[in-house]
């Protein structure tokens, strides 16, 4: 939503949409529209489910010492950077990344 006075972006402040440039407060709006939720950091659902169909490689697990791991490639950064290899131990399911 934008400020009707200066056309800047309205940001939630104390439950009311407020313009950071001119100080306009949009009091008429419902408070539910001003609520922001913080996302909880959660691990991506990589290597879940069909682990039996994933390729394996020789890699030592730092947790249990097992020498086999499933792996998958994911583009976790910009397209001009190399992909990340995500590994998961076949024995204890410990996950780690190799860049």
N, C-alpha and C positions, 0 to 999 in steps of 0.2 A: 504494500500500500504506500502511496506517495502523499506528501504534504500538499494541501491545496494552496498554500501561500507561496512556498519557494520551490516546490516540485522535488524536494529531496526525499530519500527513502525514510519511512517511519520505522523506528525500531522499538521493541518492547522495553519499557522501563517502569518498574513498580506496577506491572499489570496493565499499563496504559500505553498505547502507541504514541511515541513522542518523536518529534523532529529534532535531530541533533544540531541542525543548522540554525533554525529560528526559534525553537522552543515550543512550537505548536503541539498541543496535546489533543488527541482524538478520544475524547471522553465518551462519546456516544456509542462506540463499538462495545460488543460483549467482551468480557474479560477472557473468555475461552479462546478467542482468536489471538490473544496476546501471549499465550502460554508457550514457552519453548521447552522442549525436552532434550536433555543431554543424552546422546547415544552412548550406550555401554559398549566398551570395546570387547568384541567377541572374535574368536578365531574363525576364519573362513571355513566353510564346510568342505575342505579339500580332503581327499582320500577317504571320504565317508562312504559307507555302503558297499560298493562292488570292489572291495580290496583284492579279492581273488583274481580279478581280471586285470589288475594293474601290473606293470612291469616291475621286476625286482633287480637289485644291483648289490654288489658287495660294498657295504658301508658299515662301519662299526658304530653301534648305538652307545652314546656316552652314558646312558642310564643303566643298561643291563649287560652290555658287552656283546650282544648278538651281532653277527656279521652279515645279516641280510636285511634289506629295507625295500619297501615299496617307494616309488618316486613318481612325481608328476611335474611338468613344467607349467609355470604361470607367469604372465606378464604383470608384475606387481608395481612396476615403475613406468616411466615414460617409454614410448614406443622406440626411441632411438637407443635405449639401454638394453642390455641383455636380460633375458628372462631369469626367473628365480626357480631353482630346483628344490621342491619341497619333498622331504624324505619322511617316512614313517616306519619305525621298527616293526618287523613281522612278528616279534615275540611279545613286546610290552606296549606297543602302539605309541611310543614316545615320538614326537614330531620335532623336526628341525629343518633349517633352510640352508642351502648352499647358494651363494651368489656367483 
